[in-house]
Amino acid sequence: MNSDLEESDGQRFRLPVYRLDGELVIPAIAVTDMLRGIAELWETWRRSDQHRMDDETTAVLCTALERFADQLDTECIAVADPRPTR
């Protein structure tokens, strides 16, 4: 199953959704790609004349999304690391 979030310019963020042990799951890479894509989209909108977006607020929001994506990447790498922890 895929869930599409469509942007005003027609681009889509594809979110693959799977059922695992009775739970719905979305791969972490899809979530981090979506977060980074939204941040990039907001930056594009901020630079265009079509959308009125406050520079400072947009920068803070984009940075927050990018940091959250980085944090998810780091946590997933730690969980996936086959080396035993001490």
mmCIF file of the C-alpha atoms, coordinates in Angstrom:
data_MODEL
# 
_entry.id   MODEL 
# 
loop_
_atom_site.group_PDB 
_atom_site.id 
_atom_site.type_symbol 
_atom_site.label_atom_id 
_atom_site.label_alt_id 
_atom_site.label_comp_id 
_atom_site.label_asym_id 
_atom_site.label_entity_id 
_atom_site.label_seq_id 
_atom_site.pdbx_PDB_ins_code 
_atom_site.Cartn_x 
_atom_site.Cartn_y 
_atom_site.Cartn_z 
_atom_site.occupancy 
_atom_site.B_iso_or_equiv 
_atom_site.pdbx_formal_charge 
_atom_site.auth_seq_id 
_atom_site.auth_comp_id 
_atom_site.auth_asym_id 
_atom_site.auth_atom_id 
_atom_site.pdbx_PDB_model_num 
ATOM 1  C CA . MET A 1 1  ? 0.000  0.000  0.000  1.00 0.00 ? 1  MET A CA 1 
ATOM 2  C CA . ASN A 1 2  ? 1.308  3.496  -0.809 1.00 0.00 ? 2  ASN A CA 1 
ATOM 3  C CA . SER A 1 3  ? 0.123  6.794  0.552  1.00 0.00 ? 3  SER A CA 1 
ATOM 4  C CA . ASP A 1 4  ? 0.810  9.839  -1.620 1.00 0.00 ? 4  ASP A CA 1 
ATOM 5  C CA . LEU A 1 5  ? 1.068  13.362 -0.298 1.00 0.00 ? 5  LEU A CA 1 
ATOM 6  C CA . GLU A 1 6  ? 0.741  15.726 -3.242 1.00 0.00 ? 6  GLU A CA 1 
ATOM 7  C CA . GLU A 1 7  ? 2.314  19.155 -3.282 1.00 0.00 ? 7  GLU A CA 1 
ATOM 8  C CA . SER A 1 8  ? 0.832  22.147 -5.056 1.00 0.00 ? 8  SER A CA 1 
ATOM 9  C CA . ASP A 1 9  ? 3.406  21.743 -7.847 1.00 0.00 ? 9  ASP A CA 1 
ATOM 10 C CA . GLY A 1 10 ? 2.316  18.149 -8.479 1.00 0.00 ? 10 GLY A CA 1 
ATOM 11 C CA . GLN A 1 11 ? 5.304  16.476 -6.793 1.00 0.00 ? 11 GLN A CA 1 
ATOM 12 C CA . ARG A 1 12 ? 4.555  13.542 -4.526 1.00 0.00 ? 12 ARG A CA 1 
ATOM 13 C CA . PHE A 1 13 ? 6.093  12.122 -1.410 1.00 0.00 ? 13 PHE A CA 1 
ATOM 14 C CA . ARG A 1 14 ? 5.618  8.364  -1.645 1.00 0.00 ? 14 ARG A CA 1 
ATOM 15 C CA . LEU A 1 15 ? 5.122  6.638  1.684  1.00 0.00 ? 15 LEU A CA 1 
ATOM 16 C CA . PRO A 1 16 ? 5.219  2.864  1.442  1.00 0.00 ? 16 PRO A CA 1 
ATOM 17 C CA . VAL A 1 17 ? 3.059  1.423  4.222  1.00 0.00 ? 17 VAL A CA 1 
ATOM 18 C CA . TYR A 1 18 ? 3.386  -2.222 5.254  1.00 0.00 ? 18 TYR A CA 1 
ATOM 19 C CA . ARG A 1 19 ? 1.631  -4.467 7.740  1.00 0.00 ? 19 ARG A CA 1 
ATOM 20 C CA . LEU A 1 20 ? 4.003  -6.260 10.121 1.00 0.00 ? 20 LEU A CA 1 
ATOM 21 C CA . ASP A 1 21 ? 2.720  -8.400 12.972 1.00 0.00 ? 21 ASP A CA 1 
ATOM 22 C CA . GLY A 1 22 ? -0.628 -6.596 12.872 1.00 0.00 ? 22 GLY A CA 1 
ATOM 23 C CA . GLU A 1 23 ? 0.963  -3.131 12.950 1.00 0.00 ? 23 GLU A CA 1 
ATOM 24 C CA . LEU A 1 24 ? 1.271  -0.615 10.125 1.00 0.00 ? 24 LEU A CA 1 
ATOM 25 C CA . VAL A 1 25 ? 4.877  0.442  9.523  1.00 0.00 ? 25 VAL A CA 1 
ATOM 26 C CA . ILE A 1 26 ? 6.648  2.885  7.239  1.00 0.00 ? 26 ILE A CA 1 
ATOM 27 C CA . PRO A 1 27 ? 10.354 2.375  6.476  1.00 0.00 ? 27 PRO A CA 1 
ATOM 28 C CA . ALA A 1 28 ? 12.541 4.934  8.236  1.00 0.00 ? 28 ALA A CA 1 
ATOM 29 C CA . ILE A 1 29 ? 14.242 5.905  4.980  1.00 0.00 ? 29 ILE A CA 1 
ATOM 30 C CA . ALA A 1 30 ? 10.863 6.903  3.549  1.00 0.00 ? 30 ALA A CA 1 
ATOM 31 C CA . VAL A 1 31 ? 10.134 9.051  6.606  1.00 0.00 ? 31 VAL A CA 1 
ATOM 32 C CA . THR A 1 32 ? 13.529 10.790 6.557  1.00 0.00 ? 32 THR A CA 1 
ATOM 33 C CA . ASP A 1 33 ? 13.263 11.350 2.784  1.00 0.00 ? 33 ASP A CA 1 
ATOM 34 C CA . MET A 1 34 ? 9.819  12.864 3.297  1.00 0.00 ? 34 MET A CA 1 
ATOM 35 C CA . LEU A 1 35 ? 11.035 15.166 6.108  1.00 0.00 ? 35 LEU A CA 1 
ATOM 36 C CA . ARG A 1 36 ? 13.966 16.393 4.013  1.00 0.00 ? 36 ARG A CA 1 
ATOM 37 C CA . GLY A 1 37 ? 11.696 16.756 0.994  1.00 0.00 ? 37 GLY A CA 1 
ATOM 38 C CA . ILE A 1 38 ? 9.243  18.913 2.920  1.00 0.00 ? 38 ILE A CA 1 
ATOM 39 C CA . ALA A 1 39 ? 12.086 21.120 4.168  1.00 0.00 ? 39 ALA A CA 1 
ATOM 40 C CA . GLU A 1 40 ? 13.376 21.485 0.602  1.00 0.00 ? 40 GLU A CA 1 
ATOM 41 C CA . LEU A 1 41 ? 9.881  22.241 -0.680 1.00 0.00 ? 41 LEU A CA 1 
ATOM 42 C CA . TRP A 1 42 ? 9.371  24.941 1.962  1.00 0.00 ? 42 TRP A CA 1 
ATOM 43 C CA . GLU A 1 43 ? 12.713 26.527 1.028  1.00 0.00 ? 43 GLU A CA 1 
ATOM 44 C CA . THR A 1 44 ? 11.669 26.524 -2.629 1.00 0.00 ? 44 THR A CA 1 
ATOM 45 C CA . TRP A 1 45 ? 8.342  28.135 -1.728 1.00 0.00 ? 45 TRP A CA 1 
ATOM 46 C CA . ARG A 1 46 ? 10.079 30.731 0.436  1.00 0.00 ? 46 ARG A CA 1 
ATOM 47 C CA . ARG A 1 47 ? 12.330 31.754 -2.455 1.00 0.00 ? 47 ARG A CA 1 
ATOM 48 C CA . SER A 1 48 ? 9.449  31.958 -4.937 1.00 0.00 ? 48 SER A CA 1 
ATOM 49 C CA . ASP A 1 49 ? 7.047  34.831 -5.306 1.00 0.00 ? 49 ASP A CA 1 
ATOM 50 C CA . GLN A 1 50 ? 4.040  32.490 -5.280 1.00 0.00 ? 50 GLN A CA 1 
ATOM 51 C CA . HIS A 1 51 ? 4.037  31.844 -1.530 1.00 0.00 ? 51 HIS A CA 1 
ATOM 52 C CA . ARG A 1 52 ? 4.443  34.363 1.273  1.00 0.00 ? 52 ARG A CA 1 
ATOM 53 C CA . MET A 1 53 ? 6.647  32.711 3.864  1.00 0.00 ? 53 MET A CA 1 
ATOM 54 C CA . ASP A 1 54 ? 8.570  34.402 6.636  1.00 0.00 ? 54 ASP A CA 1 
ATOM 55 C CA . ASP A 1 55 ? 12.309 33.854 6.128  1.00 0.00 ? 55 ASP A CA 1 
ATOM 56 C CA . GLU A 1 56 ? 13.218 33.351 9.780  1.00 0.00 ? 56 GLU A CA 1 
ATOM 57 C CA . THR A 1 57 ? 10.296 31.042 10.602 1.00 0.00 ? 57 THR A CA 1 
ATOM 58 C CA . THR A 1 58 ? 10.842 28.966 7.472  1.00 0.00 ? 58 THR A CA 1 
ATOM 59 C CA . ALA A 1 59 ? 14.542 28.577 8.258  1.00 0.00 ? 59 ALA A CA 1 
ATOM 60 C CA . VAL A 1 60 ? 13.771 27.419 11.819 1.00 0.00 ? 60 VAL A CA 1 
ATOM 61 C CA . LEU A 1 61 ? 11.166 24.916 10.617 1.00 0.00 ? 61 LEU A CA 1 
ATOM 62 C CA . CYS A 1 62 ? 13.392 23.560 7.844  1.00 0.00 ? 62 CYS A CA 1 
ATOM 63 C CA . THR A 1 63 ? 16.316 23.159 10.227 1.00 0.00 ? 63 THR A CA 1 
ATOM 64 C CA . ALA A 1 64 ? 14.079 21.342 12.720 1.00 0.00 ? 64 ALA A CA 1 
ATOM 65 C CA . LEU A 1 65 ? 12.864 18.891 10.050 1.00 0.00 ? 65 LEU A CA 1 
ATOM 66 C CA . GLU A 1 66 ? 16.408 18.238 8.810  1.00 0.00 ? 66 GLU A CA 1 
ATOM 67 C CA . ARG A 1 67 ? 17.696 17.668 12.356 1.00 0.00 ? 67 ARG A CA 1 
ATOM 68 C CA . PHE A 1 68 ? 14.831 15.291 13.110 1.00 0.00 ? 68 PHE A CA 1 
ATOM 69 C CA . ALA A 1 69 ? 15.623 13.352 9.917  1.00 0.00 ? 69 ALA A CA 1 
ATOM 70 C CA . ASP A 1 70 ? 19.299 13.205 10.948 1.00 0.00 ? 70 ASP A CA 1 
ATOM 71 C CA . GLN A 1 71 ? 18.320 11.991 14.419 1.00 0.00 ? 71 GLN A CA 1 
ATOM 72 C CA . LEU A 1 72 ? 16.129 9.242  12.941 1.00 0.00 ? 72 LEU A CA 1 
ATOM 73 C CA . ASP A 1 73 ? 18.993 8.170  10.663 1.00 0.00 ? 73 ASP A CA 1 
ATOM 74 C CA . THR A 1 74 ? 21.385 8.018  13.626 1.00 0.00 ? 74 THR A CA 1 
ATOM 75 C CA . GLU A 1 75 ? 18.980 6.045  15.794 1.00 0.00 ? 75 GLU A CA 1 
ATOM 76 C CA . CYS A 1 76 ? 18.220 3.569  13.006 1.00 0.00 ? 76 CYS A CA 1 
ATOM 77 C CA . ILE A 1 77 ? 21.924 3.038  12.310 1.00 0.00 ? 77 ILE A CA 1 
ATOM 78 C CA . ALA A 1 78 ? 22.471 2.341  16.010 1.00 0.00 ? 78 ALA A CA 1 
ATOM 79 C CA . VAL A 1 79 ? 19.642 -0.208 16.104 1.00 0.00 ? 79 VAL A CA 1 
ATOM 80 C CA . ALA A 1 80 ? 20.763 -1.881 12.878 1.00 0.00 ? 80 ALA A CA 1 
ATOM 81 C CA . ASP A 1 81 ? 24.432 -2.113 13.917 1.00 0.00 ? 81 ASP A CA 1 
ATOM 82 C CA . PRO A 1 82 ? 25.161 -5.828 14.392 1.00 0.00 ? 82 PRO A CA 1 
ATOM 83 C CA . ARG A 1 83 ? 28.051 -5.177 16.787 1.00 0.00 ? 83 ARG A CA 1 
ATOM 84 C CA . PRO A 1 84 ? 27.273 -5.983 20.423 1.00 0.00 ? 84 PRO A CA 1 
ATOM 85 C CA . THR A 1 85 ? 27.027 -3.040 22.791 1.00 0.00 ? 85 THR A CA 1 
ATOM 86 C CA . ARG A 1 86 ? 29.123 -2.981 25.977 1.00 0.00 ? 86 ARG A CA 1 
# 
